[in-house]
Amino acid sequence: MISMYKTQNDRLELMQSFEIGTWINVENPTLEEIDYLSKTFGIAPEDLRAGLDEEERAHINTEANYTVIIVDVPVKDEEGIHEYATIPMEIVISEQFMMTICLRRVDLVQDFITGKIKTFYTFKKTRFILQLLYKNASYYLQYLRYIDKASNKIEQELNKSMRNKELVQLLELEKSLVYFTTSLRANEIVFEKMMRMEKIKQYPEDKDLLEDLIIENKQAMEMANIYSSILSETRDAFASVISNNLNIVMKTLTSLTIVLSIPTMIFSLFGMNVPLPLMSNPYGYLYILAGSFVLIILGVIIMLRKKMF
């Protein structure tokens, strides 16, 4: 889907045709739409498809008439329960327009379309890019807080009942943090390279926004690293507890098996078809039963002293 927007009278308006200073937003385009964009705006088809590859790494490259910036944006994984992931978003900058391309609709872009971002103008391309990247870093921080809350909830459930389900959920969150950390590092390299490029004009009034972007991204990286370490240690700790609980259960069952084998041996002995003591005694059965109980109690006492129960 292709949408065109332009700031007019301090308002973002949906355009029916292209004009200079327009922001072109592309979501999951078809082959026909890619061909249209390539022919209309002079962008190579392979450059347009770069932002549609889920495995595409964040990078920046320049062509004769445009510059391509690809950054990773955080999204909620539609297939996971507590899992987040990152997908590439492509930004194409030209003298006449700016274009964003993404595989799916993301909240980051929708915030600009719905007017949640103030002082946003489509013709101020450098500021627009910085605002996009700053908001992107803010979403990383927001999702990191969600991950932290989800991990705390899972830990509370694990304290009540040790199950594999919660450990799998912790593993999903830990995997999300790995994605976040890798993407944030790649984005940081893109920021640094972007600010050194002559094709992207820099203005003094955007200096504060650039500093805020760098700080926000570094903060997100630090939070991702901290949460990743905490989750990894927590998961390992709970895995050790579960393994230790299993060992305790096995030890208890082994002790019970040993204790219960005592009357089995006695009854098997007196079950042989040969002359045995107490055969003619009318109370022999009770004596044997009482003796078995006494041996069982002695066995339990010994096991308790050995801390086998």
Backbone torsions as a table, in degrees:
resi	resn	phi	psi	omega
1	MET	NA	135.0	-179.5
2	ILE	-115.7	127.0	176.5
3	SER	-128.3	143.6	-179.9
4	MET	-121.5	133.6	-178.1
5	TYR	-132.2	151.4	176.8
6	LYS	-149.9	140.6	178.1
7	THR	-80.8	120.7	178.8
8	GLN	-136.2	125.9	-178.8
9	ASN	56.8	43.3	178.3
10	ASP	62.4	21.8	177.4
11	ARG	-131.4	144.1	177.3
12	LEU	-85.8	121.7	-177.1
13	GLU	-120.8	143.7	177.1
14	LEU	-77.0	126.9	-176.0
15	MET	-100.8	145.9	177.2
16	GLN	-90.7	-20.8	178.5
17	SER	-142.8	163.1	-175.6
18	PHE	-75.8	139.0	171.6
19	GLU	-136.9	158.8	178.0
20	ILE	-63.0	136.1	-177.4
21	GLY	89.1	13.5	-178.0
22	THR	-87.0	145.0	171.6
23	TRP	-99.1	122.7	-179.2
24	ILE	-105.3	116.8	179.5
25	ASN	-106.1	124.8	-176.4
26	VAL	-119.9	124.9	179.4
27	GLU	-122.0	119.9	176.8
28	ASN	43.5	62.4	-174.6
29	PRO	-71.6	153.8	174.1
30	THR	-83.5	172.0	178.3
31	LEU	-62.5	-36.7	178.8
32	GLU	-65.9	-39.9	179.5
33	GLU	-67.9	-38.7	176.6
34	ILE	-62.7	-42.1	178.4
35	ASP	-63.9	-39.3	178.4
36	TYR	-64.2	-46.2	-179.7
37	LEU	-63.7	-40.0	-179.0
38	SER	-63.9	-45.3	-177.7
39	LYS	-73.8	-35.5	-175.4
40	THR	-76.3	-40.6	-172.5
41	PHE	-111.1	2.8	174.7
42	GLY	69.8	34.6	179.2
43	ILE	-105.9	133.7	-179.4
44	ALA	-62.0	136.8	-179.1
45	PRO	-56.3	-37.6	179.9
46	GLU	-66.3	-30.8	175.6
47	ASP	-70.4	-36.7	178.0
48	LEU	-68.5	-35.5	-178.5
49	ARG	-79.2	-13.8	-177.6
50	ALA	-60.4	-39.9	-179.4
51	GLY	-76.5	-3.8	-179.8
52	LEU	-100.8	0.3	178.6
53	ASP	-93.0	117.5	-177.1
54	GLU	-62.8	-24.1	-178.7
55	GLU	-91.9	1.8	-177.8
56	GLU	-68.3	130.4	179.1
57	ARG	-85.3	155.1	177.9
58	ALA	-65.5	130.8	179.2
59	HIS	-163.4	177.4	179.4
60	ILE	-143.3	137.4	176.1
61	ASN	-147.9	155.1	-175.7
62	THR	-118.2	144.9	173.5
63	GLU	-119.5	-175.1	-175.9
64	ALA	-64.5	-42.3	-173.0
65	ASN	-113.2	-2.5	-177.8
66	TYR	-157.1	165.1	177.7
67	THR	-123.7	136.8	-179.3
68	VAL	-110.9	124.7	175.9
69	ILE	-120.2	126.8	176.9
70	ILE	-120.1	123.4	177.7
71	VAL	-126.2	159.2	177.6
72	ASP	-93.7	133.1	179.0
73	VAL	-116.3	142.6	-179.8
74	PRO	-81.0	141.1	177.7
75	VAL	-141.1	158.5	173.4
76	LYS	-78.5	126.2	-179.6
77	ASP	-70.2	123.1	-177.0
78	GLU	-71.1	-20.3	-177.5
79	GLU	-95.8	-17.0	-177.2
80	GLY	-98.7	160.7	179.3
81	ILE	-84.7	-50.3	-179.8
82	HIS	-122.5	26.6	-171.7
83	GLU	-106.2	139.6	173.5
84	TYR	-117.2	157.2	-179.0
85	ALA	-142.9	179.9	176.6
86	THR	-128.6	144.6	176.1
87	ILE	-131.1	154.8	-179.8
88	PRO	-76.9	145.6	170.6
89	MET	-127.1	129.3	-176.6
90	GLU	-102.1	137.0	176.0
91	ILE	-120.6	121.4	178.3
92	VAL	-109.7	124.6	-177.1
93	ILE	-114.1	130.1	176.0
94	SER	-133.6	170.5	178.0
95	GLU	-65.5	-27.0	-173.8
96	GLN	-104.8	-17.9	-175.7
97	PHE	-157.0	170.8	169.4
98	MET	-132.9	139.3	-175.0
99	MET	-128.7	137.1	172.8
100	THR	-116.4	135.6	-177.8
101	ILE	-129.9	131.1	-179.9
102	CYS	-148.3	155.6	-178.9
103	LEU	-67.8	-30.0	-175.0
104	ARG	-147.9	171.2	177.5
105	ARG	-73.4	127.3	-179.0
106	VAL	-119.7	149.4	-178.6
107	ASP	-62.5	-31.4	-179.5
108	LEU	-56.1	-49.5	-178.9
109	VAL	-71.8	-37.8	-178.7
110	GLN	-63.2	-29.8	177.6
111	ASP	-62.4	-35.4	178.5
112	PHE	-75.6	-39.3	-178.8
113	ILE	-66.9	-39.1	-176.3
114	THR	-85.2	0.4	174.5
115	GLY	84.8	17.5	179.1
116	LYS	-75.0	-20.0	179.8
117	ILE	-97.0	120.4	-179.6
118	LYS	-85.8	165.5	-178.8
119	THR	47.5	48.7	-178.9
120	PHE	-114.6	123.5	-179.1
121	TYR	-132.0	132.6	-176.8
122	THR	-69.0	-25.9	-177.5
123	PHE	-84.5	-12.9	174.2
124	LYS	-92.3	81.6	-168.5
125	LYS	-67.0	-41.5	-179.6
126	THR	-63.1	-46.3	177.7
127	ARG	-63.7	-39.0	179.1
128	PHE	-60.1	-44.8	179.3
129	ILE	-61.8	-46.7	-179.6
130	LEU	-62.5	-40.0	177.9
131	GLN	-65.0	-40.1	176.5
132	LEU	-60.7	-48.3	-177.1
133	LEU	-68.7	-36.4	177.8
134	TYR	-65.8	-43.8	178.2
135	LYS	-65.2	-34.5	177.6
136	ASN	-62.4	-45.0	177.3
137	ALA	-63.0	-35.2	177.6
138	SER	-64.8	-37.2	177.5
139	TYR	-66.6	-35.9	174.6
140	TYR	-58.3	-46.7	179.6
141	LEU	-63.1	-40.5	-179.9
142	GLN	-63.1	-46.3	-179.9
143	TYR	-69.3	-31.0	176.0
144	LEU	-64.3	-37.1	176.1
145	ARG	-66.8	-38.5	176.0
146	TYR	-60.9	-42.3	179.7
147	ILE	-63.5	-41.2	179.1
148	ASP	-62.7	-43.9	178.5
149	LYS	-64.9	-41.4	179.2
150	ALA	-64.0	-40.2	179.8
151	SER	-66.5	-38.2	177.4
152	ASN	-63.9	-39.8	178.4
153	LYS	-65.4	-41.7	179.4
154	ILE	-65.5	-38.6	178.4
155	GLU	-62.7	-39.8	177.2
156	GLN	-62.9	-39.8	177.4
157	GLU	-66.9	-35.9	178.3
158	LEU	-67.4	-33.3	177.6
159	ASN	-65.2	-28.2	179.9
160	LYS	-85.0	-39.2	-175.7
161	SER	-150.3	121.6	179.9
162	MET	-81.7	104.5	179.7
163	ARG	-131.7	156.4	179.4
164	ASN	-67.9	-27.0	-176.8
165	LYS	-57.9	-46.7	-179.1
166	GLU	-67.9	-35.6	177.8
167	LEU	-65.2	-37.9	177.1
168	VAL	-64.6	-39.2	178.5
169	GLN	-65.5	-39.4	175.5
170	LEU	-63.2	-37.6	178.1
171	LEU	-64.7	-38.8	177.5
172	GLU	-62.3	-44.6	179.6
173	LEU	-65.3	-39.1	178.8
174	GLU	-64.5	-38.4	177.4
175	LYS	-64.8	-38.5	177.4
176	SER	-61.7	-40.0	179.8
177	LEU	-66.6	-34.3	175.9
178	VAL	-64.2	-43.6	176.4
179	TYR	-59.0	-46.0	-178.4
180	PHE	-62.0	-47.0	-177.9
181	THR	-61.0	-45.7	179.8
182	THR	-62.9	-43.5	-178.4
183	SER	-68.2	-39.7	-179.7
184	LEU	-65.0	-37.8	177.2
185	ARG	-65.9	-42.5	178.5
186	ALA	-64.9	-40.5	178.0
187	ASN	-62.0	-39.1	-178.7
188	GLU	-62.6	-40.0	177.9
189	ILE	-63.2	-39.7	178.0
190	VAL	-63.8	-42.1	179.5
191	PHE	-58.8	-47.4	-176.9
192	GLU	-63.1	-42.4	179.8
193	LYS	-69.1	-37.8	-178.6
194	MET	-63.0	-39.8	-177.5
195	MET	-72.7	-15.1	177.9
196	ARG	-93.8	-4.8	-176.7
197	MET	-83.0	136.6	-179.7
198	GLU	-76.2	-25.3	-177.3
199	LYS	-69.9	-24.6	178.2
200	ILE	-96.8	107.8	-176.1
201	LYS	-69.2	138.9	178.6
202	GLN	-114.3	137.6	-177.9
203	TYR	-119.9	146.1	-178.0
204	PRO	-57.7	-34.4	-177.6
205	GLU	-70.9	-12.8	179.3
206	ASP	-94.4	0.9	-176.5
207	LYS	-63.3	-44.4	-179.7
208	ASP	-63.3	-39.8	179.6
209	LEU	-64.9	-38.7	177.8
210	LEU	-64.3	-43.1	178.4
211	GLU	-63.5	-41.1	177.4
212	ASP	-62.9	-38.1	179.0
213	LEU	-62.3	-46.6	-179.0
214	ILE	-63.5	-43.3	179.8
215	ILE	-64.0	-44.3	-179.0
216	GLU	-62.6	-41.6	-179.4
217	ASN	-67.8	-41.6	178.2
218	LYS	-64.9	-39.0	178.2
219	GLN	-63.4	-41.2	177.7
220	ALA	-63.7	-40.5	178.2
221	MET	-62.6	-44.1	-179.9
222	GLU	-64.5	-42.7	178.5
223	MET	-63.4	-42.1	179.8
224	ALA	-62.6	-41.8	179.1
225	ASN	-65.6	-42.3	-179.4
226	ILE	-65.6	-48.8	-179.8
227	TYR	-62.8	-36.1	179.3
228	SER	-64.7	-42.7	178.4
229	SER	-64.8	-43.4	-179.5
230	ILE	-63.6	-45.5	-179.4
231	LEU	-63.1	-41.7	-179.6
232	SER	-62.5	-45.8	179.4
233	GLU	-67.3	-38.1	179.3
234	THR	-65.0	-45.1	180.0
235	ARG	-62.8	-42.5	178.6
236	ASP	-63.8	-38.8	-179.6
237	ALA	-65.0	-46.2	179.8
238	PHE	-67.1	-34.8	176.6
239	ALA	-63.8	-38.8	177.3
240	SER	-67.0	-39.3	178.5
241	VAL	-63.8	-43.2	179.0
242	ILE	-63.2	-42.3	178.0
243	SER	-64.3	-39.8	178.6
244	ASN	-66.6	-39.8	177.1
245	ASN	-62.3	-38.6	177.2
246	LEU	-63.5	-40.7	178.0
247	ASN	-63.1	-39.3	179.2
248	ILE	-64.1	-43.5	178.7
249	VAL	-62.0	-44.0	179.7
250	MET	-64.3	-37.9	178.4
251	LYS	-65.3	-41.4	179.1
252	THR	-65.0	-44.1	179.5
253	LEU	-63.9	-38.4	177.9
254	THR	-63.8	-42.8	178.7
255	SER	-63.2	-42.8	177.9
256	LEU	-62.6	-38.8	179.4
257	THR	-63.3	-40.8	179.3
258	ILE	-65.2	-45.8	-178.2
259	VAL	-64.2	-44.1	-178.0
260	LEU	-72.5	-15.6	177.3
261	SER	-74.2	-18.2	-179.4
262	ILE	-64.1	-55.0	179.0
263	PRO	-65.0	-29.2	178.0
264	THR	-62.7	-43.6	178.5
265	MET	-64.3	-41.3	-178.5
266	ILE	-66.3	-47.5	-178.8
267	PHE	-66.2	-34.0	176.8
268	SER	-66.6	-37.6	178.7
269	LEU	-63.4	-46.5	-178.8
270	PHE	-79.0	-4.0	176.3
271	GLY	-90.2	-1.6	-179.9
272	MET	-71.7	147.6	-177.5
273	ASN	-88.9	56.5	177.8
274	VAL	-140.0	161.3	178.0
275	PRO	-61.4	129.8	-177.7
276	LEU	-134.9	157.9	176.7
277	PRO	-60.1	150.9	176.6
278	LEU	69.5	13.2	-179.2
279	MET	-66.0	-36.3	-177.2
280	SER	-95.6	-2.5	-179.3
281	ASN	-82.3	124.5	-179.1
282	PRO	-64.7	-22.1	179.0
283	TYR	-102.1	13.8	-177.6
284	GLY	-59.4	-40.0	-179.5
285	TYR	-60.5	-41.0	-179.6
286	LEU	-68.7	-37.8	178.6
287	TYR	-62.7	-44.4	-179.7
288	ILE	-63.9	-41.9	179.7
289	LEU	-64.3	-42.9	179.2
290	ALA	-64.6	-40.9	179.1
291	GLY	-63.0	-38.2	178.8
292	SER	-63.8	-41.7	178.5
293	PHE	-64.2	-38.3	179.3
294	VAL	-64.4	-43.6	178.7
295	LEU	-65.5	-36.1	177.2
296	ILE	-63.4	-44.6	-180.0
297	ILE	-63.3	-41.5	177.5
298	LEU	-62.6	-40.5	178.3
299	GLY	-63.2	-41.1	178.6
300	VAL	-63.9	-41.4	-179.9
301	ILE	-62.5	-43.7	179.7
302	ILE	-62.8	-43.5	179.7
303	MET	-63.6	-37.9	178.8
304	LEU	-65.9	-39.3	178.2
305	ARG	-67.1	-32.1	177.7
306	LYS	-83.4	0.7	-178.7
307	LYS	57.6	42.4	177.5
308	MET	-91.5	-7.8	176.2
309	PHE	-113.3	NA	NA
